[in-house]
Every structure is written in C-alpha cells, then in structure tokens.
Amino acid sequence: MTWHRVVSVCVLMSAARAVFAAASCPDLAALTIPGVTIQSAQVVAAGDLTLPGAQRPLAVGEFCRVVGLAAPSSDSDIKFEVWIPTHGSWNGKLLGTGNGGFSGAIGKSAMADAVARGYATTGTDTGHVGDQMEFGRGHPEKIVDWAYRAVHVTSQAARLILRDFSGRFPAHSYFQGCSTGGQQALSEAQRFPEDYDGIIAGAPGYDRIRLIVGFLWSWKALHDANGEPLLTRTQLSQLTRAAVARCDGADGLKDGLIDDPRRCDFDPAALACGSGSSDSCLTQEQIAAVRKVYAGATNPHTGAQLFPGWARGSEAGWGTYLLDPKEPVRLGLFRDFVFGDPSWDWRTFDWDQDLRFVEAQVPYLSAVSPDLEGFRSRGGKLVMYTGWADPVVPPQDVVAYYETVARGIGGFRQTQAFFRFFAVPGMGHCGGGSGPNLFDPLATLEAWVEHGQAPERLTVKQVVEGNVTRTRALCPYPGVAAARKVKCVSASAQPR
C-alpha cells in the first residue's frame, strides 16, 4: 500500500469518529503520521514577518508554524510547512499553495498572504533545493515527487495536522497556484480529486515536456548557428507595439490591447528594413525567425504540430526564456531527467524519435489528462486563467487544454458547470502586462464552492501608484471580453 493510500484511509477512518480534542501548537510536534516526521511546531508572534529575499515585511497575526518532512519513498526528502492562525482567527479552511519553475523552495509569501486572510495554509519545496534540475539525475523518485507527489502528500498531512490542532478537519480545502503552481493545480484535479474542493490554476505549464521542447524550438529560431541572438530587446518591444497597433481594434475598441491574439494577422514583415539594419526594423532573417516562434514547434519529418507558438503581443517578454539565455532553457529535462548525461548536446535532439522517447520515459512529468470526472463527480470547482500576452506559457496551449476537456465532457455548457476559464487581454505571465490584470480568484472560487455563485463575470483592475486606473469585465471562455461592452457567447457553443 502506497503512502498516499495509507493517509487516505486514515483520513476516512478519522472522519467517521467523534470530534477530537484540540492540541496546543507545541503538542503537534508529537503527532504521528505514516511516512511523515514533524520536525518542529511553534507559535510565531503577530507582527511584521520578514521573509528571505522579500522587499518588505508582511503583516500577519499570530500563527502556529509546523515544519515537517515527508518520505513517501526511500529517496524522498519533501520538506513542507503548515501555518495555522491562532486565537480563534482561523476561518476553518485550508489553502494549498503552488510553486514556480522547478523551484525547491516553499512559497512563504503566498502562505503569509493566506494566513492574513484567516486561512490555514501549506506549502512544500517539492522534495529538493534550488531551481535547476540536477536533483533528478539518478533519482527517479525525486522526479516523481516534483511532478505530483509532493503536493499530494503535503496536502494530506496538512489535513491531519489541522484535525489534531483544532479537533476538526477543514470545512473547505482550496489550492491556488500559477505557472508550475498551475500545473500542480491541474495535477491535483486529475490525479487526486479528493484533496481539494476548489482549485485555481493560473497560466498552467501543464504540458511540461512539450513546453520545454517549445523553448528549445524558439531559442533555436532566435539565434544564429553560433548561438548569438538574432534580435535585440528593443526589436522585441517594437514587435509588440506593431502587433498591438495592427490588432488593437479587432474587438471594436482602441484600448492598447489585443483582445484575442488568435485573431491577430500581424506579420513581422511590416517592420522590414528598407536597406541596412537597425533596432527600428527587421532583416529578412529576423522576420523568418519571428515567424517560426509564432508558428511553434513542428516535426520536420511529418510537419505535425508539436507545441503551439508564442502569441502576437507577447514579444516584449521573450527575452527571459527565449532570447537572453546562452543556451535553450530547461535542458535538464534531457541531461538530468532522461539521458543522465550532463554533457548531452541539445543540437543532437531528434524532433521525432527523441520526443517520443522522453515522453515514454517520464510521462508523469506533465498533467495533460482531460479526464476530470473524479473531481467533477465529487462537486469540485476549478477556475483557470491565463494572460493573452503570456511570454512564458503560450496562451493557445492553455486554451487547448480547456477545449479538450470540453470536447470530452460534451461541450462548454457542461464544462462550465464545474470548470471555468478566463483569458485576460494584455496580461503577461501570472500577472503584469499593459492592461488590467489584478483580480481575486480565491474570493471568486469561495463564492462558487460555498455559496453556489458561479462566476458569470470576472472584473480585472489596473492599478497605478495605488489607484485603480482602469477595469475590465471578462466572460468565461468562450465568451468574448470587450472593454466597454461584455459580449458573452452562449455556453452551448461547441469547442473546436
């Protein structure tokens, strides 16, 4: 019997008993959970909490901090924490928090925000230290921990800790994450539908293997044979300005935003240099490179699409992942996770055979299953969002997941009964961008789970120096968001 099965049995057996006597915070250090060691449990005083690397302290009330270690396999070393508001300030709910990249760090800032809202909260380092991928070389169990197991065992342990501390399980459990945290969110809904009542998946990098293949494709497109960048950051910004100028009015309003880049026909040839070259125009070689990034990775043998391209309007953000690195990012997938060879040369990658081999070796690395029936059948609610100008995870890929789920269920109407998706014009990766991008998905999810108020609209704000300068109402996909007039197509529309 696996670790998560043992805990699930414990939870079910415990739930059937009478209410437990509450334990003090220090008493939690003596709690026994299969596969888990509670390393410490102590009260943290109210006040300003300064976290490592934080720009400013966070104001929090007093809470109980539990530090634990989970070992679902002999090679696992999953560090996690559970923070619980004290003195009756706990709202009775649990919030699981997600990670970013291949991060081996607990998201304590998100946990502090959760405690400030009255939530008990949990986070994990996913079983390793650092943001690179060497941890997986020769350690397949650690890869499994990062891929999905760490979040699950942490969630189960947090419920038992809360039961012991308060005498009851949380009334509602939620999970919120973006990017890798969005992948973790979808993984929970797909693999462990009993863990959470409501889930928020922001800009999910859920098709992790093909996302990294997309990084490789786009890096190659934007660099010459010597690995030198073909474009400058200034040219990337020029591309975004030109794309927005071309497609801004497609939704009937000139507001400096591309409503849906899939309907944008901007061609980088519009910036072609007349003679010579400069940062204000593009050579034919540069135009071809940009077109390849828009088109996305394809199998050169068959022409089949392997991963969507990056969206028009996202170019200004391509620097971090696609242009600036000295070599394609996340090569650890191949060097550390699959081939076990730190000297593996990405130039040898075969877009046909190697991709099939990688996906066969670590299929669990992604969270691509459209089967959410387990989550839906137990009443779970899922809110997913992405920015239409995301320069890290192509928004077309996020749309593709939602449409695949809808096709399997029977259409958007059936899907929207438990799963709603919002695409935000002008928003970048998990936030930022040129338009309104601030909203509270947790409050939206709470209203849906606890009061049956499905989100018919989502209002996003733009804030400058503390002042709201613009708002925009969004419809659940496939509804069309416009800045002044919200036009929502019927939920009975069929996915493509």
C-alpha positions as CSV (number, residue, x, y, z in Angstrom):
1,M,0.0,0.0,0.0
2,T,1.5,3.4,-1.0
3,W,1.9,6.3,1.4
4,H,-0.9,8.3,0.0
5,R,-3.3,5.4,0.3
6,V,-2.4,4.9,3.9
7,V,-3.1,8.6,4.7
8,S,-6.4,8.5,2.7
9,V,-7.5,5.5,4.8
10,C,-6.5,7.3,8.0
11,V,-8.5,10.4,6.9
12,L,-11.6,8.4,6.1
13,M,-11.4,6.4,9.4
14,S,-10.8,9.5,11.4
15,A,-13.7,11.4,9.8
16,A,-16.1,8.8,11.0
17,R,-15.2,9.3,14.7
18,A,-16.4,11.8,17.2
19,V,-14.8,15.3,17.3
20,F,-11.2,15.2,18.5
21,A,-9.8,17.2,21.4
22,A,-7.7,20.1,20.2
23,A,-4.0,20.1,20.7
24,S,-1.7,23.0,21.5
25,C,0.7,24.2,18.9
26,P,3.8,22.6,20.5
27,D,1.9,19.4,21.0
28,L,1.8,18.9,17.2
29,A,5.5,18.0,17.3
30,A,4.4,14.7,18.8
31,L,1.9,13.9,16.0
32,T,2.5,10.6,14.3
33,I,1.6,10.3,10.5
34,P,2.8,7.4,8.4
35,G,5.8,8.5,6.3
36,V,6.0,11.9,7.9
37,T,8.3,13.4,10.6
38,I,7.1,16.5,12.4
39,Q,10.3,18.4,13.0
40,S,9.0,21.4,15.0
41,A,5.8,23.2,16.0
42,Q,6.0,26.6,17.5
43,V,3.9,29.8,17.8
44,V,5.0,32.8,15.7
45,A,4.1,36.1,17.2
46,A,1.9,38.6,15.5
47,G,3.7,41.5,13.7
48,D,5.8,42.1,10.6
49,L,7.0,38.9,9.1
50,T,10.2,39.4,7.1
51,L,10.9,36.5,4.6
52,P,14.2,35.8,2.9
53,G,14.5,37.9,-0.2
54,A,11.3,39.9,0.4
55,Q,11.2,43.6,-0.5
56,R,9.0,44.4,2.5
57,P,7.8,42.7,5.7
58,L,4.3,41.2,5.7
59,A,1.9,42.0,8.5
60,V,0.4,38.8,9.9
61,G,-1.4,37.7,13.0
62,E,-0.1,35.1,15.4
63,F,0.0,31.6,13.9
64,C,1.3,28.1,14.6
65,R,4.1,27.1,12.4
66,V,4.5,23.4,11.8
67,V,7.6,22.2,9.9
68,G,7.6,18.6,8.5
69,L,9.4,16.2,6.3
70,A,7.6,13.6,4.2
71,A,9.3,10.5,2.7
72,P,6.8,8.6,0.5
73,S,9.8,6.7,-1.0
74,S,13.2,5.7,0.3
75,D,14.7,8.5,-1.8
76,S,12.2,11.3,-0.9
77,D,13.1,14.3,1.2
78,I,10.0,16.5,0.9
79,K,10.1,19.5,3.2
80,F,6.8,21.2,4.0
81,E,5.2,23.6,6.4
82,V,1.7,24.2,7.7
83,W,0.7,27.6,9.2
84,I,-2.4,27.9,11.3
85,P,-3.9,31.1,12.6
86,T,-4.4,31.0,16.4
87,H,-6.7,32.6,19.0
88,G,-9.8,31.8,17.1
89,S,-8.8,33.7,13.9
90,W,-8.7,30.6,11.7
91,N,-11.5,30.7,9.2
92,G,-11.8,26.9,9.3
93,K,-10.4,26.5,5.7
94,L,-7.2,25.2,4.2
95,L,-5.3,26.8,1.3
96,G,-2.6,24.8,-0.5
97,T,0.0,27.0,-2.3
98,G,1.9,26.3,-5.5
99,N,5.5,26.7,-6.7
100,G,7.2,28.3,-9.6
101,G,9.6,26.8,-12.2
102,F,11.4,23.8,-10.8
103,S,11.6,25.6,-7.5
104,G,12.9,23.8,-4.5
105,A,11.6,26.5,-2.1
106,I,8.4,26.8,-0.1
107,G,6.3,29.8,-1.2
108,K,6.2,31.5,2.2
109,S,5.0,34.9,0.8
110,A,1.8,33.2,-0.5
111,M,1.5,31.4,2.8
112,A,1.8,34.7,4.7
113,D,-1.0,36.2,2.5
114,A,-3.2,33.2,3.2
115,V,-2.7,33.5,7.0
116,A,-3.5,37.2,6.8
117,R,-6.9,36.1,5.2
118,G,-7.6,33.7,8.0
119,Y,-6.6,30.5,6.2
120,A,-4.6,27.7,7.5
121,T,-2.1,27.1,4.7
122,T,0.6,24.7,3.5
123,G,3.5,24.7,1.0
124,T,6.3,22.4,0.0
125,D,9.8,22.5,-1.5
126,T,8.7,19.6,-3.8
127,G,11.5,17.5,-2.5
128,H,14.7,19.3,-3.4
129,V,16.7,22.5,-3.1
130,G,17.2,25.1,-5.9
131,D,15.6,25.9,-9.2
132,Q,17.8,23.7,-11.5
133,M,17.2,20.1,-12.5
134,E,20.3,18.3,-11.4
135,F,18.3,16.9,-8.5
136,G,16.7,14.4,-10.8
137,R,19.9,12.8,-12.2
138,G,19.9,9.2,-10.9
139,H,17.0,9.9,-8.6
140,P,13.7,9.0,-10.4
141,E,11.7,9.1,-7.1
142,K,12.7,12.8,-6.7
143,I,11.4,13.5,-10.2
144,V,8.1,11.9,-9.2
145,D,8.0,14.0,-6.0
146,W,8.4,17.2,-8.1
147,A,6.0,16.1,-10.7
148,Y,3.0,15.5,-8.5
149,R,3.6,13.5,-5.3
150,A,5.0,16.3,-3.0
151,V,1.9,18.4,-3.3
152,H,-0.4,15.5,-2.6
153,V,1.4,14.1,0.4
154,T,1.7,17.6,1.8
155,S,-2.0,18.2,1.4
156,Q,-2.9,15.0,3.1
157,A,-0.5,15.7,6.0
158,A,-1.9,19.2,6.4
159,R,-5.4,17.9,6.9
160,L,-4.3,15.6,9.6
161,I,-2.3,18.3,11.4
162,L,-5.3,20.6,11.3
163,R,-7.5,17.8,12.7
164,D,-5.1,17.3,15.6
165,F,-4.7,21.0,16.2
166,S,-8.4,22.1,16.1
167,G,-10.3,18.8,16.6
168,R,-11.8,19.0,13.1
169,F,-10.9,18.8,9.5
170,P,-11.1,22.0,7.4
171,A,-14.6,22.9,6.3
172,H,-13.3,23.6,2.8
173,S,-9.9,23.0,1.2
174,Y,-8.6,25.1,-1.7
175,F,-5.4,25.1,-3.8
176,Q,-4.0,28.1,-5.7
177,G,-1.0,28.2,-8.0
178,C,0.3,29.8,-11.1
179,S,2.8,28.6,-13.8
180,T,4.2,25.5,-12.2
181,G,1.7,26.1,-9.5
182,G,-1.0,26.0,-12.2
183,Q,0.4,22.7,-13.4
184,Q,0.2,21.4,-9.8
185,A,-3.4,22.6,-9.6
186,L,-4.4,20.6,-12.7
187,S,-2.4,17.6,-11.5
188,E,-4.3,17.6,-8.2
189,A,-7.7,17.8,-10.1
190,Q,-6.6,15.0,-12.4
191,R,-4.8,12.7,-10.1
192,F,-6.1,13.3,-6.6
193,P,-9.6,14.8,-6.9
194,E,-10.3,14.2,-3.2
195,D,-7.6,16.6,-2.0
196,Y,-9.4,19.9,-2.7
197,D,-12.9,21.2,-3.0
198,G,-11.8,24.1,-5.2
199,I,-8.7,24.7,-7.3
200,I,-7.2,27.8,-9.0
201,A,-4.9,27.1,-12.0
202,G,-3.1,30.1,-13.3
203,A,-1.2,30.1,-16.6
204,P,-0.5,26.3,-16.1
205,G,2.6,24.9,-17.7
206,Y,0.8,21.6,-17.7
207,D,2.3,20.1,-20.8
208,R,5.8,20.4,-19.3
209,I,7.7,18.2,-21.7
210,R,6.4,19.9,-24.8
211,L,6.7,23.3,-23.2
212,I,10.4,22.7,-22.8
213,V,10.5,21.4,-26.4
214,G,8.8,24.7,-27.3
215,F,11.6,26.6,-25.5
216,L,14.2,24.7,-27.5
217,W,12.4,25.4,-30.8
218,S,12.0,29.1,-30.2
219,W,15.6,29.6,-28.8
220,K,16.9,27.9,-32.0
221,A,14.8,30.2,-34.1
222,L,16.0,33.3,-32.4
223,H,19.8,32.5,-32.5
224,D,22.3,32.0,-35.3
225,A,24.5,29.0,-35.8
226,N,27.0,30.4,-33.2
227,G,24.3,30.8,-30.6
228,E,24.2,34.6,-30.9
229,P,20.8,36.4,-30.6
230,L,19.3,37.4,-33.9
231,L,17.2,40.2,-32.4
232,T,17.6,42.8,-29.6
233,R,15.2,43.5,-26.8
234,T,14.4,46.8,-28.4
235,Q,13.3,45.0,-31.5
236,L,11.1,42.7,-29.4
237,S,9.4,45.7,-27.9
238,Q,9.0,47.1,-31.5
239,L,7.3,43.9,-32.5
240,T,4.8,44.1,-29.6
241,R,4.0,47.8,-30.4
242,A,3.4,46.9,-34.1
243,A,1.3,43.9,-33.3
244,V,-0.9,45.9,-30.9
245,A,-1.2,48.7,-33.4
246,R,-2.3,46.2,-36.1
247,C,-4.8,44.2,-34.0
248,D,-5.9,46.6,-31.2
249,G,-9.3,47.4,-32.8
250,A,-10.4,43.9,-33.6
251,D,-12.8,43.9,-30.6
252,G,-14.3,47.2,-31.7
253,L,-12.4,49.4,-29.2
254,K,-8.9,51.0,-29.4
255,D,-7.6,50.4,-25.9
256,G,-4.0,49.4,-26.5
257,L,-4.8,45.7,-26.1
258,I,-5.1,42.7,-28.3
259,D,-8.4,41.1,-27.3
260,D,-7.5,37.6,-28.7
261,P,-4.1,37.1,-30.5
262,R,-5.5,34.1,-32.4
263,R,-7.5,36.6,-34.5
264,C,-4.4,38.9,-35.0
265,D,-2.9,38.8,-38.5
266,F,0.2,40.9,-37.8
267,D,3.1,39.9,-40.0
268,P,6.6,40.9,-38.8
269,A,7.4,41.8,-42.4
270,A,5.6,45.1,-41.7
271,L,8.8,46.1,-39.9
272,A,11.1,45.1,-42.7
273,C,14.2,47.3,-43.2
274,G,14.4,49.2,-46.4
275,S,18.2,49.0,-46.5
276,G,20.8,48.1,-43.9
277,S,19.6,47.2,-40.4
278,S,18.8,48.9,-37.1
279,D,16.9,48.4,-33.9
280,S,13.8,50.0,-35.5
281,C,13.4,47.5,-38.3
282,L,13.9,43.8,-39.1
283,T,16.1,42.0,-41.7
284,Q,14.6,39.1,-43.7
285,E,16.5,36.7,-41.4
286,Q,14.9,38.3,-38.3
287,I,11.5,38.2,-39.9
288,A,11.8,34.5,-40.6
289,A,12.9,33.9,-37.0
290,V,9.9,35.7,-35.6
291,R,7.5,33.8,-37.9
292,K,9.0,30.5,-36.6
293,V,8.3,31.5,-33.0
294,Y,4.7,32.4,-33.9
295,A,4.2,29.1,-35.7
296,G,5.5,26.9,-32.9
297,A,7.4,23.7,-32.9
298,T,6.7,21.2,-35.7
299,N,8.0,17.8,-36.6
300,P,10.4,18.4,-39.5
301,H,9.7,14.9,-40.8
302,T,5.9,15.0,-40.8
303,G,5.0,18.6,-40.4
304,A,2.9,17.8,-37.4
305,Q,2.4,20.5,-34.8
306,L,4.3,19.6,-31.6
307,F,3.6,22.7,-29.5
308,P,1.8,26.0,-30.1
309,G,3.8,29.1,-30.9
310,W,4.0,32.2,-28.8
311,A,1.3,34.8,-29.2
312,R,1.4,38.0,-31.1
313,G,1.6,40.8,-28.5
314,S,3.9,38.8,-26.1
315,E,7.2,39.5,-27.9
316,A,8.4,42.2,-25.5
317,G,8.6,39.4,-22.8
318,W,10.5,36.8,-24.9
319,G,13.9,37.9,-23.6
320,T,13.9,35.9,-20.3
321,Y,13.2,32.5,-21.7
322,L,13.7,32.7,-25.4
323,L,16.3,35.3,-26.3
324,D,18.7,36.1,-23.4
325,P,19.9,32.6,-22.2
326,K,23.2,31.4,-23.6
327,E,21.6,28.1,-24.5
328,P,18.0,26.8,-24.5
329,V,16.4,26.8,-21.1
330,R,15.5,23.7,-19.0
331,L,17.9,21.3,-20.8
332,G,17.9,19.4,-17.5
333,L,14.9,17.6,-18.8
334,F,17.2,15.8,-21.2
335,R,20.5,15.9,-19.5
336,D,19.3,15.1,-15.9
337,F,15.8,13.6,-16.0
338,V,16.1,11.3,-19.1
339,F,19.5,10.7,-20.5
340,G,21.6,11.1,-17.3
341,D,24.3,12.9,-19.2
342,P,25.3,16.4,-18.2
343,S,27.2,16.8,-21.5
344,W,24.3,15.9,-23.7
345,D,24.3,18.3,-26.7
346,W,20.9,19.8,-27.5
347,R,21.9,20.1,-31.1
348,T,21.5,16.4,-31.5
349,F,17.9,16.5,-30.5
350,D,15.7,14.5,-32.9
351,W,12.2,16.1,-33.0
352,D,10.6,12.8,-33.8
353,Q,12.3,9.9,-32.0
354,D,13.8,11.8,-29.1
355,L,10.4,13.4,-28.2
356,R,8.7,10.1,-28.2
357,F,11.4,8.6,-26.1
358,V,11.3,11.4,-23.5
359,E,7.5,11.2,-23.2
360,A,7.7,7.5,-22.8
361,Q,10.3,7.8,-20.1
362,V,8.7,10.4,-17.9
363,P,5.0,10.6,-18.9
364,Y,4.1,11.7,-15.4
365,L,6.1,14.9,-15.7
366,S,3.1,16.6,-17.4
367,A,-0.5,17.0,-16.3
368,V,-2.3,16.6,-19.6
369,S,-5.2,14.3,-18.8
370,P,-8.5,15.9,-19.8
371,D,-10.3,13.4,-17.5
372,L,-11.7,15.4,-14.6
373,E,-14.7,13.2,-13.9
374,G,-13.5,12.3,-10.4
375,F,-13.1,15.9,-9.5
376,R,-16.4,16.9,-11.1
377,S,-18.4,14.0,-9.6
378,R,-17.4,14.9,-6.0
379,G,-18.6,18.5,-6.6
380,G,-15.2,20.1,-7.1
381,K,-14.9,23.6,-8.8
382,L,-12.0,24.7,-10.9
383,V,-11.1,28.2,-12.1
384,M,-8.3,28.6,-14.7
385,Y,-6.9,31.8,-16.1
386,T,-4.1,33.0,-18.4
387,G,-2.8,36.2,-20.0
388,W,-3.3,36.6,-23.7
389,A,0.2,38.2,-23.8
390,D,1.9,35.5,-21.7
391,P,5.6,35.2,-22.9
392,V,6.3,32.1,-20.9
393,V,3.4,29.6,-21.4
394,P,1.7,30.2,-24.7
395,P,-2.0,31.0,-24.1
396,Q,-3.0,28.9,-27.0
397,D,-1.8,25.9,-25.1
398,V,-3.9,26.7,-22.1
399,V,-7.0,27.3,-24.4
400,A,-6.3,23.9,-26.0
401,Y,-6.5,22.1,-22.6
402,Y,-9.8,23.7,-21.8
403,E,-11.3,22.9,-25.2
404,T,-10.0,19.3,-24.9
405,V,-11.8,18.9,-21.6
406,A,-15.0,20.4,-23.1
407,R,-14.9,18.1,-26.0
408,G,-14.7,15.1,-23.7
409,I,-17.5,16.2,-21.5
410,G,-19.9,17.2,-24.3
411,G,-19.5,20.9,-24.7
412,F,-18.9,24.2,-22.9
413,R,-22.2,24.3,-21.1
414,Q,-21.4,21.0,-19.3
415,T,-17.8,22.1,-18.6
416,Q,-18.8,25.4,-17.2
417,A,-20.9,23.7,-14.6
418,F,-17.7,22.9,-12.7
419,F,-14.7,24.4,-14.7
420,R,-14.5,28.0,-15.9
421,F,-11.6,29.6,-17.8
422,F,-10.8,33.3,-18.2
423,A,-8.2,34.8,-20.7
424,V,-7.0,38.3,-19.8
425,P,-6.1,40.6,-22.7
426,G,-2.7,42.2,-22.3
427,M,-1.8,40.3,-19.2
428,G,1.7,38.6,-19.1
429,H,2.7,35.5,-17.1
430,C,0.7,35.2,-13.9
431,G,0.2,39.0,-13.9
432,G,1.7,42.2,-15.2
433,G,1.3,43.5,-18.7
434,S,-0.1,46.5,-20.3
435,G,-3.7,46.2,-19.3
436,P,-5.9,45.4,-16.3
437,N,-4.5,42.3,-14.6
438,L,-5.4,42.4,-10.9
439,F,-8.2,40.2,-9.6
440,D,-9.0,37.9,-6.7
441,P,-9.6,34.4,-8.0
442,L,-9.7,33.0,-4.4
443,A,-12.8,35.1,-3.5
444,T,-14.3,34.1,-6.8
445,L,-13.8,30.4,-6.1
446,E,-15.0,30.7,-2.5
447,A,-18.3,32.2,-3.7
448,W,-18.7,29.3,-6.1
449,V,-17.8,26.5,-3.8
450,E,-19.5,27.8,-0.6
451,H,-22.5,29.7,-2.0
452,G,-23.1,28.2,-5.4
453,Q,-22.3,31.5,-7.2
454,A,-20.7,30.5,-10.4
455,P,-18.5,33.3,-11.8
456,E,-20.5,34.8,-14.7
457,R,-18.1,37.8,-14.9
458,L,-14.6,38.4,-13.7
459,T,-13.6,42.0,-13.1
460,V,-9.9,42.8,-13.5
461,K,-8.3,46.1,-12.5
462,Q,-5.3,48.1,-13.5
463,V,-3.7,49.9,-10.5
464,V,-1.1,52.7,-10.8
465,E,0.5,54.0,-7.7
466,G,-2.3,52.6,-5.6
467,N,-5.1,54.0,-7.7
468,V,-7.4,52.0,-9.9
469,T,-7.0,53.5,-13.4
470,R,-9.0,51.0,-15.5
471,T,-11.2,48.0,-15.1
472,R,-12.4,45.4,-17.5
473,A,-15.1,42.7,-17.3
474,L,-14.2,39.2,-18.6
475,C,-16.6,36.4,-19.6
476,P,-15.9,32.8,-19.0
477,Y,-14.3,31.3,-22.2
478,P,-15.5,31.1,-24.9
479,G,-17.2,34.4,-24.0
480,V,-15.7,37.4,-25.7
481,A,-14.2,40.1,-23.4
482,A,-14.6,43.7,-24.5
483,A,-13.5,46.7,-22.6
484,R,-16.8,48.6,-22.6
485,K,-19.4,46.1,-23.6
486,V,-19.2,42.5,-22.4
487,K,-20.4,40.1,-25.1
488,C,-20.7,36.5,-23.8
489,V,-21.5,33.9,-26.4
490,S,-23.8,31.1,-25.4
491,A,-22.2,28.4,-23.2
492,S,-23.8,25.9,-25.6
493,A,-21.2,26.8,-28.3
494,Q,-19.1,23.8,-29.1
495,P,-15.4,23.6,-28.7
496,R,-13.3,23.4,-31.8
